[in-house]
Amino acid sequence: MTPAFDEEQLTRREQTLEFARSELGSQLRDHDRTSTFPREDWHRCGAQGILGSHIPVEYGGQGLDAVTTVLILEALGYGCRDNGLTLGVGGQTWSVQEPILIYGNEEQKQKFLPRLCSGEWIGCHGVSEETSGSDALSLQTTATKTDGGYLLNGRKMYIGMAPVADLALVLANSDPESGKWGVSAFLVETSSPGCSRSEPRAKTGTRTNPMGDLLFEDCFVPDEHLLGGEGIGMSLFTQTISWERAFIHAGHLGAMQHLFERCLKYAKERRQFGQPIGNFQSVSNRIADMRLRLETSRLLMYKVAAMKDAEEDAGIECAMANLHISEALLACATDAVRIHGARGYLEEHGVERQLRDSIGGVIYAGTSDIQRSLITSLLGL
Ligand SMILES: Cc1cc2nc3c(=O)[nH]c(=O)nc-3n(C[C@H](O)[C@H](O)[C@H](O)COP(=O)(O)OP(=O)(O)OC[C@H]3O[C@@H](n4cnc5c(N)ncnc54)[C@H](O)[C@@H]3O)c2cc1C
């Protein structure tokens, strides 16, 4: 299947590429070194419409389909070297805005989506906790009913963008006796009394995307901010995470393309033993593998996006896309370091950063092990 994109899709891709190249990531090396969130770049993405690509126009977005949105995020990942920023944009798009779009009532959509699309607000997705990672719905955070709302208590951990987020979509249990069927979803403004955000935690990669904890101590959340009704958490999580697990890696396609082109060029230019290193089969085999991973990743991603637009069930395809694309980028980044030799290992060339940035992809939105077990369970094993 070779996807055929229409004129508008190709134009949007080109515009994003041009924008990302010229306006984003100018201080990336410093930001990576100091783990600084590029807030101005975030606002630029908002002004460019990238934060609202998949959101209907009436809620401040661009009203684009999933295929076009994926092309935009791919172009962002190609034109902008800041993988932390790309991850933040993808995370907000698929794990905060999308659930609000699907499960939110009119008031919630009007209140939150325009602010998120414009970049005025930053959204994060609070699910993981100390004792519940892969087994996400065994979470311990509680939501106790009180007059006019709920009191949240608990701690969310490893939350991307939490230290800078204005809004958190939080899963908490409003009926612990019912186990995971008691999980509900809440839209929590992080300025609410009883809600605090930790400082960013030092981490391996995507350092421009600050990760931290959200702490809730009798944090009052009004009834109007319950998303989709009590006990909806499990279906919200399984439905929206299914798409998120694929689309969160759309930026990876661009990063992979960039790595591939860079390695191909280097293999032609770098000479050892009197000839380009690309003449050595051990190097050229790596380039061939990179190209193959890029091609197969694209096909899987575009297929999933087309299935979303056609409103088809894509459980297996989403898990395969997550597994394949995250592992493909990690393998490409490892190959890129090897191909560049010591240059690949030095911070100043940016190749090692790509390797550090790639590692998280095989963990977030479900580890590779979890994707494999999802695929096999959907196959009836
Ligand atoms: C960069 C990054 C960003 C993140 N952003 C967010 C965020 O925004 N919001 C959020 O809520 N969370 C976020 N997370 C957390 C992420 O969702 C969890 O790390 C992930 O779900 C795995 O949970 P865990 O780290 O507790 O590992 P564990 O679940 O403890 O797993 C440890 C190991 O055991 C394996 N394992 C566990 N269960 C099984 C099983 N059933 N079968 C086979 N193997 C298994 C895992 O594959 C892994 O290798 C982020 C993580 C990273 C790295």
The ligand as a Tripos MOL2 file, in Angstrom:
@<TRIPOS>MOLECULE
LIG
   53    58     1     0     0
SMALL
NO_CHARGES

@<TRIPOS>ATOM
      1 C1          9.7180    9.5120   28.7540 C.3       1 LIG1
      2 C2          8.5380    9.0050   29.5260 C.ar      1 LIG1
      3 C3          7.3680    9.7640   29.5460 C.ar      1 LIG1
      4 C4          6.2690    9.3290   30.2840 C.ar      1 LIG1
      5 N1          5.1400   10.1140   30.3300 N.ar      1 LIG1
      6 C5          4.0800    9.7130   31.0710 C.ar      1 LIG1
      7 C6          2.9190   10.5350   31.1520 C.ar      1 LIG1
      8 O1          2.8630   11.6150   30.5440 O.2       1 LIG1
      9 N2          1.8740   10.1170   31.9130 N.ar      1 LIG1
     10 C7          1.9180    8.9400   32.5820 C.ar      1 LIG1
     11 O2          0.9350    8.6150   33.2570 O.2       1 LIG1
     12 N3          3.0140    8.1300   32.5550 N.ar      1 LIG1
     13 C8          4.0940    8.4970   31.7990 C.ar      1 LIG1
     14 N4          5.2150    7.7070   31.7480 N.ar      1 LIG1
     15 C9          5.2700    6.4790   32.5140 C.3       1 LIG1
     16 C10         5.0450    5.2610   31.6380 C.3       1 LIG1
     17 O3          3.7140    5.1860   31.2220 O.3       1 LIG1
     18 C11         5.4570    4.0150   32.4620 C.3       1 LIG1
     19 O4          6.8510    4.1380   32.6880 O.3       1 LIG1
     20 C12         5.1570    2.7240   31.7220 C.3       1 LIG1
     21 O5          3.7790    2.4920   31.6740 O.3       1 LIG1
     22 C13         5.8510    1.5240   32.4040 C.3       1 LIG1
     23 O6          5.5990    1.5090   33.7670 O.3       1 LIG1
     24 P1          6.7990    1.3580   34.8070 P.3       1 LIG1
     25 O7          7.8350    2.3610   34.4380 O.co2     1 LIG1
     26 O8          6.2230    1.4520   36.1740 O.co2     1 LIG1
     27 O9          7.4020   -0.0560   34.5530 O.3       1 LIG1
     28 P2          6.8080   -1.4540   35.0730 P.3       1 LIG1
     29 O10         5.3720   -1.5630   34.7160 O.co2     1 LIG1
     30 O11         7.1810   -1.6520   36.4890 O.co2     1 LIG1
     31 O12         7.6250   -2.4770   34.1520 O.3       1 LIG1
     32 C14         8.9530   -2.8460   34.4480 C.3       1 LIG1
     33 C15         9.3750   -3.9120   33.4420 C.3       1 LIG1
     34 O13         8.5120   -5.0550   33.5190 O.3       1 LIG1
     35 C16         7.9070   -5.3150   32.2720 C.3       1 LIG1
     36 N5          6.5240   -5.7690   32.4810 N.ar      1 LIG1
     37 C17         5.6020   -5.2590   33.3470 C.ar      1 LIG1
     38 N6          4.4540   -5.9110   33.2110 N.ar      1 LIG1
     39 C18         4.6170   -6.8180   32.2320 C.ar      1 LIG1
     40 C19         3.7820   -7.7900   31.6000 C.ar      1 LIG1
     41 N7          2.4910   -7.9640   31.9610 N.pl3     1 LIG1
     42 N8          4.2960   -8.5590   30.6090 N.ar      1 LIG1
     43 C20         5.5880   -8.4060   30.2200 C.ar      1 LIG1
     44 N9          6.4300   -7.5020   30.7720 N.ar      1 LIG1
     45 C21         5.9430   -6.7270   31.7530 C.ar      1 LIG1
     46 C22         7.9430   -3.9790   31.5160 C.3       1 LIG1
     47 O14         7.8910   -4.1680   30.1110 O.3       1 LIG1
     48 C23         9.2700   -3.4150   31.9820 C.3       1 LIG1
     49 O15        10.3120   -3.9630   31.2270 O.3       1 LIG1
     50 C24         6.3300    8.1090   30.9990 C.ar      1 LIG1
     51 C25         7.5080    7.3410   30.9520 C.ar      1 LIG1
     52 C26         8.5920    7.7820   30.2130 C.ar      1 LIG1
     53 C27         9.8380    6.9490   30.1940 C.3       1 LIG1
@<TRIPOS>BOND
     1     1     2 1
     2     2     3 ar
     3     2    52 ar
     4     3     4 ar
     5     4     5 ar
     6     4    50 ar
     7     5     6 ar
     8     6     7 ar
     9     6    13 1
    10     7     8 2
    11     7     9 ar
    12     9    10 ar
    13    10    11 2
    14    10    12 ar
    15    12    13 ar
    16    13    14 ar
    17    14    15 1
    18    14    50 ar
    19    15    16 1
    20    16    17 1
    21    16    18 1
    22    18    19 1
    23    18    20 1
    24    20    21 1
    25    20    22 1
    26    22    23 1
    27    23    24 1
    28    24    25 2
    29    24    26 1
    30    24    27 1
    31    27    28 1
    32    28    29 2
    33    28    30 1
    34    28    31 1
    35    31    32 1
    36    32    33 1
    37    33    34 1
    38    33    48 1
    39    34    35 1
    40    35    36 1
    41    35    46 1
    42    36    37 ar
    43    36    45 ar
    44    37    38 ar
    45    38    39 ar
    46    39    40 ar
    47    39    45 ar
    48    40    41 1
    49    40    42 ar
    50    42    43 ar
    51    43    44 ar
    52    44    45 ar
    53    46    47 1
    54    46    48 1
    55    48    49 1
    56    50    51 ar
    57    51    52 ar
    58    52    53 1
@<TRIPOS>SUBSTRUCTURE
     1 LIG1         1 GROUP 0 **** ****
